[in-house]
Amino acid sequence: MSVMIRHSARHYDSENPQNEPFLLLTEEGKEFSYNLGKSLPPDYTLRFYSSMMGRCIETAYLIDKGYVAQNGLTEHNKMEPFLAPSYVKKPFELMKVLQKTSPNFIRHWFAGKISSDIIDPSQPAAQFIVEMLVEKLKDLPDNHINMGVSHDWNLYLVKEHVMGLKHENVGKVEYLEGLVVYQEKGKMYVVNHQCDPVELSD
């Protein structure tokens, strides 16, 4: 299976938005990540991937550390652009849009109200993320799990456009919340704790 989760609890700095890429986990967030690793069944090999943002790298590292503490096997983390906000084209202009549309930025974006010169349309962005999660399943050895650490925006994309889960109905994406893409009887599915498995189209 390919898992995509949001990073753990993080620091914020609303007065200096330019610091956003560099804000790391809180002490509580570090503990959450480590404890998640310790709570997973140690019968698998976890293959880690993450966004290149520091808080995602930290989360992956600490889950890895917790998993190893109970004798679970892991493969070292690799950076993956699809787990980052790679659909953002002009980050500084997007910051201005965020300030104007907060707290309804996601809905503005998903409704196509933000220029595609600044950020890619949400539907193809969601589809690309799912395609990459499926791609990661190819040639995955038995008893291996892909563990991807990403951001809330990436989960909002897949939840709404692929799984039919609007955040206004099911709530905001929480820290360490995730979804799973898996294959069964030749078909691909995506699922999380808020819905039944959704079959993915070819």
C-alpha positions in Angstrom: 0.0 0.0 0.0 1.0 3.6 -0.4 0.2 5.8 2.5 0.1 9.6 2.5 -0.1 11.5 5.8 0.1 15.1 6.9 3.2 16.0 8.9 2.9 16.3 12.7 2.2 19.3 14.9 4.2 22.3 13.7 5.3 25.9 14.6 3.6 28.9 12.9 4.7 32.4 12.3 1.8 34.5 10.9 3.8 37.7 11.2 6.6 36.5 8.9 5.0 34.4 6.1 8.4 34.2 4.3 9.5 31.8 7.1 6.8 29.3 6.2 9.1 26.7 4.4 11.4 26.7 7.4 9.0 26.2 10.3 9.6 22.8 12.0 7.8 20.5 14.4 6.9 21.4 18.0 8.1 19.2 20.8 4.6 17.7 21.0 4.7 17.1 17.2 8.0 15.3 17.6 6.6 13.1 20.3 3.5 12.3 18.2 5.6 11.2 15.3 7.8 9.0 17.3 4.8 7.4 19.1 3.2 6.8 15.7 6.2 4.8 14.6 6.1 2.8 17.8 2.4 2.0 17.5 2.7 0.5 14.0 2.8 -3.3 13.6 6.5 -4.2 13.2 5.9 -7.0 10.6 6.6 -4.8 7.6 9.4 -2.7 6.0 8.4 0.9 5.8 9.8 2.7 2.8 9.8 6.5 3.6 9.2 9.4 1.2 8.5 13.0 2.1 8.1 16.6 0.9 11.4 18.5 1.1 9.9 20.8 3.8 11.8 20.4 7.1 8.7 19.5 9.1 7.9 16.6 6.7 11.5 15.3 6.9 11.4 15.5 10.7 8.1 13.6 10.8 9.4 10.9 8.5 12.6 10.6 10.5 10.9 10.3 13.9 8.3 7.8 12.6 11.2 5.8 11.3 13.0 6.1 14.6 9.9 4.9 16.5 9.4 2.0 14.2 13.1 0.9 14.5 12.8 1.1 18.3 10.4 -1.9 18.2 12.6 -3.8 15.7 10.6 -2.8 12.6 12.6 -2.5 9.3 12.8 0.7 7.3 14.3 2.2 4.2 15.7 5.7 4.4 13.6 8.7 3.5 13.7 10.1 -0.1 12.4 13.5 -1.2 9.5 13.5 -3.6 8.2 16.7 -5.3 4.6 15.3 -5.5 4.4 15.3 -1.7 5.3 19.0 -1.6 3.1 21.9 -2.9 4.7 21.4 -6.4 1.6 22.9 -8.0 2.5 26.3 -6.6 4.0 28.4 -9.4 4.4 31.8 -7.8 4.7 31.4 -4.1 5.1 35.1 -3.2 2.0 36.0 -5.2 0.2 33.1 -3.6 1.0 34.5 -0.1 -0.9 37.7 -1.1 -3.9 35.6 -2.2 -3.8 33.6 1.0 -4.0 36.7 3.1 -6.9 38.0 1.1 -8.9 34.8 1.0 -8.2 33.4 4.5 -9.8 31.3 6.0 -11.5 30.3 2.7 -8.4 29.8 0.5 -9.1 26.1 -0.2 -12.6 26.8 -1.4 -11.5 29.7 -3.6 -8.8 27.5 -5.2 -11.0 24.5 -5.7 -13.7 26.7 -7.3 -11.1 27.9 -9.9 -11.0 31.5 -8.6 -7.2 31.8 -8.4 -5.1 32.3 -11.6 -3.5 29.2 -13.0 -0.4 31.4 -13.4 -0.1 31.4 -9.6 -1.2 27.9 -8.7 -2.3 24.9 -10.9 -6.0 24.0 -11.0 -6.9 21.7 -8.2 -8.5 18.8 -10.2 -5.4 17.9 -12.2 -3.2 18.5 -9.1 -5.2 16.0 -7.2 -5.1 13.5 -10.0 -1.3 13.8 -10.3 -0.8 13.0 -6.6 -3.0 9.9 -6.9 -1.1 8.8 -10.0 2.2 9.1 -8.2 0.9 7.1 -5.2 -0.2 4.4 -7.6 3.2 4.6 -9.4 4.9 3.9 -6.1 3.1 0.6 -5.8 4.8 -0.8 -8.9 7.5 -3.4 -8.0 6.9 -2.9 -4.3 8.1 -6.0 -2.6 5.8 -8.1 -0.4 5.4 -6.8 3.2 6.6 -3.3 2.2 4.6 -0.1 2.8 5.2 3.2 1.2 5.0 5.9 3.9 4.7 9.4 2.3 4.8 12.5 4.6 3.1 15.5 3.0 0.9 18.6 3.7 -2.7 19.3 4.4 -3.3 20.9 1.0 -2.3 17.6 -0.7 -4.8 15.7 1.4 -7.5 18.2 0.8 -7.0 17.8 -2.9 -7.3 14.0 -3.0 -10.1 13.9 -0.4 -12.4 16.3 -2.3 -11.6 15.6 -5.9 -11.0 11.8 -5.8 -12.8 10.7 -2.6 -15.7 13.1 -2.6 -14.9 14.4 0.9 -15.3 18.2 1.3 -13.6 19.6 4.4 -16.8 21.7 5.1 -18.5 18.3 5.7 -15.8 16.1 7.2 -13.6 18.6 9.0 -10.1 20.0 8.5 -7.2 17.7 7.8 -5.5 17.0 11.2 -1.9 16.4 12.0 -0.8 12.9 10.9 -4.1 12.3 9.2 -3.7 10.1 6.2 -5.1 8.1 3.3 -4.2 4.8 1.7 -3.9 3.7 -2.0 -3.9 0.0 -2.4 -4.5 -2.8 -5.0 -7.0 -5.6 -4.5 -8.0 -8.2 -7.2 -6.5 -6.1 -10.0 -8.2 -2.9 -9.0 -6.9 0.2 -7.3 -8.6 1.9 -4.4 -8.1 4.9 -2.1 -9.6 4.9 1.4 -9.3 6.8 4.7 -11.1 6.7 8.1 -14.0 8.8 6.8 -15.3 6.7 3.9 -15.5 3.3 2.3 -12.9 2.4 -0.4 -13.2 4.4 -3.6 -12.2 2.7 -6.8 -9.7 4.6 -8.9 -10.3 5.0 -12.6 -7.6 3.9 -15.1 
